[in-house]
């Protein structure tokens, strides 16, 4: 048996990769001389930092809007200046600006945030294998929604919040169940096994929930026929557009960006290209990372309908950078996030 040790930097990359994949669920290096002249960094707005429409971590720096949040961070999600992130000490935080606020309670799985950044949800672990689903808004003060108890008992993996919509509908589940919670309607829960049988919500994107046919706890986007869907308050799913099978996928208003099945994981820090295609129509293409860089798995998000913000990583995994990519022209330019 071969025993492999991991450096601190490798542990950071591994933890960040797991969290980012959970956040995407389908969920800071600078430019060096190795980058071609066509990929010169684009400028910033405040204090040298770039304009950003989505929160992002570069290395261990969390960038929100045009400012850096104090601390060292693994991963982030959100929209505009409303965000959630996992700090280096593995505690979860949220904010509506660059001031971090701690999310209380024991959290074994990821916190989720709505695509528009307005609502958060997470599952808290209690004594005696008790699980409680809670949520809140991301305005000043973070008004809570209360919570509901989930089925009790040992589960592997533990139950988690899968998604929260911009309407404040929360999907959560574990290996044997998936529920809809309606905190802003009547605080009731709906068993999705009854309203959407054999359909499993596996993640969330700007364009809708990602759903696939299968069984809870064993379904992902790597096979079958995943699709985008809209969730109604009665627990029914309305099918929108099909999406390709994938390891990681981000759907926007106009485009899809994804990494094909079997291309992420293990010791691979990233990929040299991303697949892109129109949500409607047959247009497809490939985004190539700037020379010397790789696309970090699950480190990309649509900033605008035709503009993708992507985290880049060196092949050795030690440096990170940002790029803005445009699928229409199949181009990527480095962004100066040095500050």
Secondary structure, 3 states (H helix, E strand, C coil): CCCCCCCHHHHHHHHHHHHHHHHHCCCCCCCCCCCCHHHCCECEEECCEECCCCCEEECCEEEECCEEECCCEEEEEEECCEEEEEECCCCEEEECCCCCEECCCCCCCCCEECCCCCEEEEEEEECCCEEEEEEEECCCCCCEEEEEECCCCCCCCCCEEEEECCCCCEEEEECCEEEEEECCCCCEEEEHHHHCCCEEEEEEECCEEEEEECCCCCCCCCCCCCEEEEECCCCCEEEEEECCCCCEEEECCCEEEEECCCCCCCCCCEECEEEEEECCCCCEEEEECCCCCEEEEEEEEEEECCEEEEEEECCCCCCEEEEEEECCCCEEEEECCCC
